[in-house]
Amino acid sequence: MLQRNLSSFSSRFMSWLSVQLGLILFLVFLIGCGEQKEQLNVFTWANYVNEEIRTGFEKEYGVTVIVDTYGSNEDLLTKLSAGATGYDIIMPSDYMVTRMIHQNLLAELNRSNIPNFQNLSPVYLDKYFDPKNKYSVPYTFGTAGIAYDSSVVSPAPDSWSVLWDEKYKNKFSLLDDPRETPGVALKLLGYSINTTDLEQLGQAKEKLLEQKPLVKQYKSEAEELLIAGDVVMAHCWSGDAFRAADQKPNIRYVIPKEGSSQFIDNVCIPKDAPNKELAEKFIDYLLRPEINAKITVFTKYGTCVEGAKEHLPEALQKHEYIYPSAEVIKTLERIKDPGEFLQQYDRVWEEVKAK
Ligand code: SPD
């Protein structure tokens, strides 16, 4: 009798225990589900998406945003072509958008998920690199030039030739970029930044080889070098020069008289992005005028969102680093996709760096 009671007690206890265990497992599962946030993976240039923008989006949408950086359009292309999956947002420049469209690397944007597209100024839309903006949304624009410490570099430079002056040996840097840096030598020689003439590109290579013993570093994140005082001159992009000048007021920026490059950087979604809908929400968020103004305040590049201007401090609404004079604009070229000839630029750049 006692034995029967004991065995019925133990079987009731066991079934009670399994119900409790089941409940605990269910609770753990629910908690786990609650913590599993959606993730947005952004691959962009250094100092292009700041903490305030990143965490603002995270809080509003209850998601996690991871930001990873690259130093040149070609680095981005190499990673994507090699099958780097996992990125939801990338920010290629104009000519690289063309190339990525041709290589079938970009997703078509669903405009109905991006209502703030209408905030963009038509000046930056329907450009040669994506005529109907099917794949790209303009993010910022700027130029390449020379940033210099005016308390050391005298007289103020006005030509790319200053980067061949022995006086500045080991005191300057150039962009680590297979189009921009051969572009400097091409401009100095009086050629187009988009040449597809092997003879001209060969001359540019010789010029860069002649200059190499004087160069402290090839680095695209020039702002850090300027602020640290590692260099007194840097071939760099306008916003980065402007950001350095914010920290070191002696820094000035000049677009050399031979001319230079200008660019529009764009927000795109890779074809195999894991989270396209979230990426479109992020693009829409970037196009809100007050958010876009914060991007300009941080990056110091131009805004493509018309209504953002009224949220900007006056200095950023008109500054010559962002809006060069009409005379300077005439000397600027936009880098274009040279098709197969890109290999030649890549080869020249590799040879210069390897020497
Ligand atoms: N720190 C942000 C730098 C952005 C530069 N993009 C410009 C590329 C032009 N070829």
Residues whose N, C-alpha, C, O or C-beta is under 5 A from the ligand:
A	BS01	SPD	W45 A46 N47 Y48 S93 W237 D240 F263 D265
